[in-house]
Amino acid sequence: MQSVKLKVSYAPFVRTKDSIESVMYNVALALAPATVMSVYLFGMRALLVNLVCIASCIGFEWLMDTIRKKPASCLDGSAFVTGLLLALNVPSNLPLWMLVVGSFIAIAAAKHVFGGLGHNVFNPALVARVFLLVSFPAAMTSWPVPFAVDMETAASPLGILKTDGVEAAMKSLDLMSGFYGTMNGSMGETSSLALLVGAGWLFYKRYITVYIPFTLLGSVFLFTAIFHLIDPAAYAPPLFHMVTGGLLLGAFFMATDMVTSPLSVRGQIIFGLGCGLLTAVIRLWGGYPEGISFAILIMNGFVPLIDSWDLNDRKAIHHKKLQTT
Amino acid sequence: MNTFRTGGIHPPESKLTGNSPIEVMPLPSELAIPLSQHLGKPAKPVVKMNDEVKKGQLIGEADGFISANVHASTSGKIKAIKPHPHPGGQYAMTVFITPDGKDEWAEGLECAPADWKRLSKQEILRKIKDAGVVGMGGAGFPTNVKLSPPPDKKIDTLILNGAECEPFLTADHRLMVESPEDIVTGLEIMASLFDGPLKIAIGIESNKQDAIETLQRYALPKQIDVVSLKTKYPQGAEKQLINAITGRIVGEGELPFDKGCIVQNIGTAVAVCEAVCRNRPLIERVVTVSGMEITRKKNITVRIGTSFSDIIAFCGNMSDKTNQVISGGPMMGKAVFSLDVPVVKTTSGILFINNLALGKSMERTCIRCGRCVEVCPQGLAPWLLANVAQLRHFDEIQTLGLANCTECGSCTYVCPSRRELVHWIKYAKALVANRQKRKSA
């Protein structure tokens, strides 16, 4: 009995089983329906895109850790999620080398330059997507048709809306097929159903709160609804905006990224509103058909400001109390 | 069901001993009674080596306003007065007694039960002070001091804390089931010290249904409320309990009596009853012996000063896998550095655990998940406090509500990055206190 060596450590002596890994792999699990859907819709090529993105993100993570002489974090799940999100945000026929370039941008330029996990200001997968979009606009906007055998491509519903107007766009898409996912678009963003199932899992595990996604979706809905009511011929109905493009993927999986969103409820509501309004503005009047990526990245930039507003409020409260007591 | 408003967590309850009746542990062969078992200055020893003492005899006298008397837990001979390991983590002056086995009460202590209703307030307070009663929940604040708030503070609520929200611990639970009369009497005695209308409530977490029912039977006829509380940690923290029962918020830098409340522990109520009605000083307490690594988990009544190794011998054996022995609960207790440490007035439990997370630094980078902010019962931002503490910006950290932290450990419990948040906050508190001491010196 006395051979037992006692060790002293800090309280508390019980901890949750939650870890960075469990958080990250649960996000990956929540993305599983959308991933399965992407393979179902776009075939084995989609599976290849997923694998290449994940593998190269993990590879670059390992490389950056080695260069920066940091303990290896490549298997903590964050690179896995970044790779998966990047894959779901590109068309399934994108050349593989572009995926590797995108992964490099996501991990090296958007994450490790800022100090690695927890320190990046912008969502790595979105930075990579926007980088690919502005560098290779043609490849990034030629959308394969679901179930196509010969890599047939066509414009996405949002692209048609931008170039041919509301009537053509509404004709090209029946809203229910948009909900199930049989439309042209990035691999993971077409099926609203799969994304909602995944989001349900994140809510159930309490990894995300309702504030960001609901204010984001609500503001897009309201904004587009107002303009649709003013001029139905020039502006598409709000439900069209809900199911098309990367809105749901962005709202539930990208805007809610813990590292790049505000911590307080108040901050999250402002963040969600900002993302929603910017998305709607870019979609209605911007040069690009899709605005969610830009909107989230722009709002990511405001997060330190929103958080410092909170910080100053905290200080003000305690300062007042210190003076009165 | 009542609960506190902000934050809180629900760790596995692990109340392994909730149905084990309290056993009385036989006298050990040696008692080591520390002179500091309370908040404030250590007591002054009033005995010398080789003195014969009787059970309940004063051996340490309260030194100053915030201090408490210490008594001999049995009759015997003083073997030594020297520094000895203390469950608080330091060496402290300790009186060693070799029991003579007779266990004789000191003169004047073994008398017929007194009717406390005939005593004046001063006499009651005097008796509580003489008996060395302190808060037995963990802090060890002298009870007579707590029961005499400054005259300008109007007390309208007296709360008895039966929440016992820490996992594993069941000492208060068993006391509530087994000695409800003493608890209610102790509570009545304390209530009699205050003038004017007084609301009296006993707050019990809903996972102790038998305790709620038992106390309701004894308390309701005496106009004492028994409040069923949601099982949520830290329901038994003073500020949270006040919030759960009265809805009042005890703010930064405020004490419960600023909001008209006084909170007392279950064990303290029993000790008050013993002291006032039976003249008995605080020389024993109920301790939960639990954890995965001890063979016989039980609730035992032990004499103050019994060493942990004697208790291990009484409770079977601890397994070889034990690497930590904790005095108190798993959320706020302290890991002891030696099995020679004795049970003191504030030892609510002794836990034997195999902590797998030991040995390597598990702290990782913050991923800003916000869990700590969500669960903090005091509405603080623990991640921020820990960051600023690590940067050693001790002026800035005070503006972030450092003093408001109750060190409940909820933030550290939930952190997926395994950051030692509450440790960093305690570290900052200690250094801030040191700096202020140096400044005023």
Interface residues (C-beta under 8 A of the other chain):
Chain A: M1 Q2 S3 V4 K5 L6 K7 V8 S9 Y10 A11 P12 F13 V14 R15 T16 D18 S19 I20 S22 V23 S78 G116 L117 G118 H119 Y207 M258 V259 S261 L263 S264 L311 R314 K315 I317 H318 H319 K321 L322 T325
Chain B: P11 P12 G89 P167 G251 E252 G253 E254 S309 I312 N317 M318 D320 T322 N323 Q324 V325 I326 P330 M331 M332 G333 K334 A335 V336 F337 S338 L339 L351 I353 N355 A357 L358 G359 R364 T365 C366 I367 R368 C369 G370 R371 V373 A381 L384 Q398 T399 L400 G401 N404 G409 T412 Y413 V414 C415 P416 S417 R418 E420 V422 H423 K426
